[in-house]
Amino acid sequence: MKRPNDGHSSAKTEAEQHKPLGTASQVLTSLAAGAMAGALAKTTIAPLDRTKINFQINQAPYSARQALNFLVKSYQREGLISLWRGNSATMARIIPYAAIQFSAHEQWKQVLGVDQDKVRKTSSWRRFLSGSLAGVTSQSLTYPLDMARARMAVTQKEQYSSISHMFVRIWREEGPRTLYRGYSATILGVIPYAGASFYTYETLKAIHMEYWGTSGTNPLEKLLFGAVAGLIGQTSSYPLDIVRRRMQTSPIANSQYQTIRGTLIKVYM
């Protein structure tokens, strides 16, 4: 005879369904989620990202019309696929970068005790610091791929036919240290960028929970929170983003951008 369900068994089943992930499962889930999110986002905006890098490394003033002209000329000269030139390097970099960043953020949150206590509110500096440390961790482990992405975005196929070809040429002609050219400027920029991004996103989620009395957010709300967080993070670090792009691409542009201070003087003075 089939045993009837009672309240105890129902409660147990519900508890099992909402059982928190273990450490290993949490890390793997964060890695997978970060990788997929990063790949989708960067592929979607790849043409605009290439346009942005082009204006960052050149002296020409930016305008919406000039950006549109760049996209049109690239399409007419090399075809539609050219708008995604360098996206393979972007994917090679962003998949491990985003995966490590999301996973590292979860781990740094646990280390710093961010949002671990439901009674006591997490201090602002802990939220900011956990995001900054996550950004530094992921950027440090994937930086050569970021440099490769920048160079492929502003060069023609004749100069660098593939990622492997680029790394071989850089290693032989410029030396291995070039793979980390602009690293200091990048780290100085990623601290406010990642810190402000994660801080804003987590804070908006906390405000939402307090106001609506629910811990969950729907996809549209997450998209909105992420957009606001990205806007604030990018704005806070953009001047240093220009510096790192100039330093990363200086050999192919025949420009001398060797130090952060020197690059700042040349760009902004």
N, C-alpha and C positions, 0 to 999 in steps of 0.2 A: 504494500500500500504506500502511496506517495505521501511523504511527510509534509504537513501543512507548514507554510512559512510563518514565522513569528517575528515579533519586533526585533528580537536580538539578532536573528540571522540577517534581517534586512539592514539593520544598522551596521553589522559587520561587513556586508557586501558593499555598502556605501563607503565605509571607511577604507576598504581595500582599493576601491576605485580612485579615491582621493589620497592614497598613500604617497607621501613625498618621495621623489627620486633619491636614490643613493648618490654618493659622491661621484662614483664612476659614471653612472647613468646621467647625472646632471652635467658632467663635463662633456660627454659625448653629445648630449642633446644641445648644449650651448654651441659646441663646435659646428654641428650640422646646421642649426638654425642660422648662426652667423654667416656661414659659408654661402648658404642659399640666398639669404637676404642681401648680402654684399654683391653677389654675382648678378642678381636680378636688377638691383638698383643701378649698378655701374653700367651694365649693358644698355639699360634704358636711356641713360643720359650721356652715353659715350660721345656722340657728335658734339654736344654742348661742352663736354669736358675737354675734348681736343681743342675746341675753339678757345676756351678759357686759357689753356696752357699756351697757345699760340700768342695771345695778347700779353700773357705774363712775361714772356721772354723777349718780346720786342718793344721798341720805343713808341710804336704807333699808338695814338690815343684810342681808347675803347669807345665804341658806340654801338647801339643795337643794329644800325645799318651796316657798319663795318663787320660786325659778327655775322650777319646774314650774308654779306658779300663773300666772306671767307668760306662759309658752308657751300654757297652756290658755285664758287670757283673750284673748290675741291671736288665737287660732284662733276662739274664739266670737264675738269682736267684728268681725273682718275676714276670717275664712276662712283656709284652709290656706296660701294663697299669701303671706299677710301675714308668715308666719314667715321668708320669704325676702326681705322688703322691704329694699331697699338692696343686694341681691345684684348688681344690674346695676352699681351704683357700685363694688361690691367687685370685680367682674370687670374693669371698666374700669381699675381700679387694680392688681389683683393680677396680671393677665396681663403688663403691661409691667414691673411691679415684680419679679415672680419671674423673668421672662426676663432682665432686666438684672442682677439679683442673681446668678443662676447663672453668666451669662456673665462678669460682672465678677469673680466669685470665681476663675474659671479664669484670667483674665488677671492678677489680683493674685498668684495663686499662682506664675505664671511670673516676674513682676517680683521677687517676694521669694524665689524659689528654693525654694518649698515642695514637698517630695516629688519634686524633680527629680533628686536623686542617690540611687541605689539602695543605695549603700554607706554614706553618712553619713546619720544620722537628722536629720529636720527639728526644729529647736528649737520648743518650745511657743509661744513668743511670736510666731513667724512664722506659725504656723497660726492663732493668735488674731487677729493683725493683718490677715491676708488676709481673714478672715471679716468683721471689723469694717469694713474699707474697702469691701468688697462691699456691706454693708448701708447704709453712708453714701452710697455712689454711687447705689444704687437708690432709697433713700428721698428723697434730694434731688431726683431727677428726677421723682418721682411724688407728691410730698407733697400737692398740692391735691386729688388724687383720694382720698387717705386721709381728708382732712377731710370731703369730700363723703360718703364711706361712713359716717362716724360720725354725721353729721347726719341722713342718710336713715334710719339704723337706729333713731333715737329720735324721729322726727317722724311725723305723719300725712300722708296724701296731699294733704290740703287745703293744707298749708304748702309742700311741695315735691313737685310732680307728677312731675318727672323730673330727671335730672342737669343737663341744660342749663338748666332752669328755676331750679334751685338756684344755679348759677354766675351767672346773670343777676341774680338777686335779691341775692346776696351782693355782687356787683360794684357794683350801684346803691345798696344800702342800707347796706352796711358798709365798702365800699372794697376795693380789690385786695389790700391788706396782710393782710386777714383770711384770704385763701387760705393764708397761711403762719403763721396763729396756732397756737402750740404747737410750731413747728418745732424750736426749741432743745431743748425737753424730749424731743422725738422722737429727735433725734440723740444726745442723752446716753443715751437708753434703747437705741437700736439698736446702739450700740458694744458694750455687754456682751451684748446679745441675739444679734446676728449673730455676734459673735466667739465666744461660748460655744457657740452652735449648731454652727457649722462646725468649730470646734476639737474638740468632742466627737465629731461624726460622723467626721471624718477620723482622729482618734485611735483610735476604736473599730475602724475599718477596718484601721488599721495593726496594732493588737493582734491582730485576727483573722488577718491575713496572717502575723504572726510565730508565732502559736500553731498554726495549721492548715497553714502552709506554702503557702498558695494566695493569689493576688492577687485572685481573684474572690469575690463574695458573692452569695448567692441573694436573690430578692425578699423573702422573709420576714426574713432577716437585715438587709437594708437598711431594711425597715419598722421593725424593732426599734431599730436604730441611730438612725434618724430620730426615733422617738418619744422616746428618751432624750435626744437632742440638743435637741429642741424643749422638753421639760420643763425641762431645765436652763437653756436660753436664756430661756424665758418667765419662769421664777421669778426669774432674776437681774435682770430689767428691769421686773418688774410694777409696783412703786411708781411709776416714771416713766411707765408706760403709763396709769395712772389720772390722773396730772397732765396728760398731753397730751389725754386725752379730755375732761377738765373744761375745759381751755382751748379746745378745738375747738368745744365745744357751749355755752359760756357765754352767748352772745347769745340763744339760743333758750330757755335755762333761767333767764334773768333773773338770772344770777349773775356776779359780778365775779372772774374768774380771768384776770388780765392777765399775771402774771409767774410764773416757775417757783417762786421763793422764796415769793411770796404764796400760791400754790396749795398748796404743800407745807405751809405753816403752817395754812391753812384745813382741809385734808384730814386731816392727821395730828396736829394739836395742839388 
